[in-house]
Amino acid sequence: MPKTMTRMAVDAKPEEMNPYAIALEQLASVATILGLDDDIHAILQKPKRELTVNFPVNMESGGTRMFTGYRVQHNTSRGPAKGGLRFHPETDLDEVRALAMWMTWKCAIVNIPFGGAKGGVVCDPKTLTKAELEDLTRRYTTEISLVIGPDSDIPAPDVGTNGQIMAWIMDTYSMHAGHTVPAVVTGKPVSIGGSEGRLDATGLGVALTTEEAFQKLGRQMNGAAVAVQGFGNVGIAAARLFYKRGAKIVAVSDVKGGIANAHGLDIPALTAHVAATGSVVGFAEAEPLSNEEILETACDVLVPAALQGQITEANAPKLRAKMVVEGANGPTTPGGDAILRERGILLLPDVLANAGGVTVSYFEWVQDIQSFFWSESQVNARLARIMRRAFAEVWNASETHKVDLRTAAYIVGVARVAEATLTRGIYP
Ligand code: NAD
């Protein structure tokens, strides 16, 4: 194996906006701090397995349409691969690779026995009928059934997917197996082996890690002003749980636009408005706001909970948040990160802050395997214990190494994965 450190070629997008290039850059900086062996670094740079599938779906309007999907397993040294499925028109292989690598570090940071994976289908689920979406999901599941399974790789929801889609995946996999296999996928409805607490888990993890940070800084959640970009699985739960803890949600946005109210939005009323209209836009008692403006809202906590590449070199100087808590995966580019650091804006990184989702997915998998289910309070108590322990380990690493929390989180996660890889040895 070559002894030199290698940088992999990636697609010709602007470098800092390509998520895979960003993920490699983040790994390289931690490899230097950890003094990681070049061979181990080279192993960790590459996804272990990448599957691309092209498949037809019968459209209700007549004829068939071809779709492309991916499933990437980055590393399985610590256990089966685990990671969400994204249905989005702009998803591509580099994005899925980056998200798979981030999953490896995230599972190691919260110390659950999984490796990292991610999947995606290039499509806009909002433009498909329910029957087309079901057919697409079932055919994609069949295509990737070569690599997924309860012992090998367990998908979950991500952008553009939900519990219903997870249910179709479970059913399709089970039909092929000839018996029900609930542990093949997490984020399922509770009626078919999902876990209590899974819907809110990522948002709860965001709220819990923010609470821990506030405690370290001697500040109060009660009355804190919070802005949330993205009002989907993660953003809705985060906004509701901050609101329940006495915070003021001063701005939220989704793909159609944003709204603001400096006195605080009524989150239960807003959630009902979104359920009825499909967007936060048009909510009464709020000012309209653009998606650029929401990131520049004056607030105590900014939660990017939409997509990657939102806080960049261009807008980081304009942020007026005291703390950024990454609900989304990869919302801050390395250039944006550096500016926030210089400006003394504390950032709780994605691999820690949004790890509540995969942690409760782990609980769901455990419950499915043992066919013995826990109450919501048991799930939430176990989640809180894991999130607080992970926060403390990352905070301590940041003090020991005198680094920011993202670097500290990577130090914890990458060191655990490197140790597992070394301990297992290279086969054959
Ligand atoms: P989702 O599809 O349920 O919601 C995404 C939200 O972002 C929607 O409200 C959408 O309108 C909005 N959005 C999309 N583009 C936007 C833009 N340009 N500006 C503003 N808003 C925009 O997805 P989700 O599951 O909530 O995931 C959001 C992020 O959180 C992703 O980065 C995902 O990888 C990450 N994440 C999700 C989970 C989970 O459990 N679902 C766990 C960890 C991390």
Boltz pocket constraint, residues with backbone or C-beta under 6 A from the ligand:
constraints:
  - pocket:
      binder: B
      contacts: [[A, 157], [A, 158], [A, 159], [A, 160], [A, 161], [A, 198], [A, 202], [A, 229], [A, 230], [A, 231], [A, 232], [A, 233], [A, 234], [A, 235], [A, 253], [A, 254], [A, 255], [A, 256], [A, 291], [A, 305], [A, 306], [A, 307], [A, 308], [A, 327], [A, 328], [A, 329], [A, 330], [A, 354], [A, 355], [A, 357], [A, 358]]
      max_distance: 6.0
